[in-house]
């Protein structure tokens, strides 16, 4: 029973760790690598702290569903083994299974879609355009900073 619990928890942790989406100027998707992009010089006009919510993707839904199924199975097994005797163990399994599934599904959904700090950076390009870019808060920017506005494959980043 303990081995089953360890296997289920390990599987959930492994599956949920794969689903984080980066919106940092320091991370590129594989399809963006080795491709040319546009670069414009700009000045930072304003920086505002924001929270970036994790997005729900088909992969996240699959991970959450698998975690729910695994949690329901583990909950049923643990409920039938650890609680009650005779017919009471069937009742315990019937209650612990759905509860385990719901808990595992919620944990997987939150772990695979974490919110994180970000910035909304308003820049004015040397060509006179004003643009807002939202990205992870992993570089510090202040109004007046000279930066580069990098666009590549539809993505736009502010970097030094």
N, C-alpha and C positions, 0 to 999 in steps of 0.2 A: 504494500500500500504506500509506504514512504517512497519507494522507487518510482511508482506511477506519479505521485505528486511532484517529485523532483523533475521527472521527464516533462510533465505538462508545463510547469513553471519555466523550465529552460526553453522549451519550444516557444512559449508566448514571448519571453524576453528576446529571443533570437529574431522572431518574426517582426516584432514591433520596432526593433532597433534599425530596421532598414528603410523606414519610410519618412525620414526627415527631409524636408525640402529647404535648400539653402537659398537665400536671397541676398547673399553677401557679394560685394564687389571682388572678393577674394576667391569665390567658387565659380567654376564654369561647368556647364553640362557637357557631356562627352561630345554632343553634336556641335557645340560652339568652339571646341578646340581646333586649332589649325585653320581657322577661317578668318578672313579679313573683316574688319569692321570700321566704322566711322569714328573719328575722334575730333572733338571740338574743345577748344579752350573756353573756360567759363569762370565766373566769380560766384561764390556762394552769397546768396541774398538772405536766406533764412534757414535755420535748422530747427525742426520740431520733433520731439520724442514721441514715438507712437508704439503700439503693440502690434506685432504681426501674428495673426492667428494662423495655425497650421491649416493647410487646405486638405479637403477630403478628396482623395483620388480613388480610382478603382482598386488599386493595391491596398490602400488603407482599409477599405470596406472588406476586402477578402481577408486581411489579417485579423480584423475585428471579428468577423464571422467565424474564422477558424479558432480563434481564442475562445469565443463563446461556446462552440461545440466541445472543445477540449475541456473547458471549465465545467460544462454540464456533465460530461462523462466523469471527470475527476470528482466533482461534487457528489454524484450518485454513488460512486464506489466508496468514497470516504464516508458518506452518510450511512450507507448500508453496513459498513464494517465497524465504524466507531460509535454509532449511536444506536441504542435500542437492541432488543433481542426478539426473536420470533417475528411476529407480524409488525412490530414497531420499527424494525429495520427497513421494511418496505416503505413505510410512511416517511422515515428519515431520508431514505434515498429519493423519494418523490419530491420532498421539500428541498433537500440540499442540492439536487441536480440543477433545477432552474436557477436557484440562487447563485450557485457557482458559475453557471453560464453567464448570467447577467453581470456579475462582478468581474469576471475575466474579460468580457466584451467591453465593459466600460474602462477597465485598466488599459487594455490594448488600444482603444480609441484615443484615450488621453495621451498615452505614451507615444503613439505614432503621429499625433498632431499637436505637438507642444506649441504654446505661444511663446514669443521671444521679443526682446526689445528691438526696436528699429528706429530709423529716422526718416522723416519726410524732408528732403533737401531741395530747396528752391534755388535754382541757379539762373544766371543771366549769361548767355553765351556772348562771345565777342561779336557775333553777327546780329545781336540785339534780341534774340528770342529768349523768353522766360519759360523755364520748364521746371516741373516738380518730379523728383525721382524718389521712390521709396525703396529702402534696402535695409539689411541688418545693421545694427549699431556696432560694427566692429572697427570702424575708423572714426576718429574725431574730426569734425568739421565745424568751423565758426564763420559767421558772416564776414565777408571780405577775403576769405581764402581763395587762392587761385587753384583751380582743379581742372581735371579733364573729364569730359562727358563722353563715355564710350558706349556706342551702340553696336550690337552684334546680334544678328538673327532675331530681331524684335525685342531683345533685352536691352535695357539701358542701365548704366552704372555711373556713379560718381566716384572718382579715385584721384589720388595725387600723382 
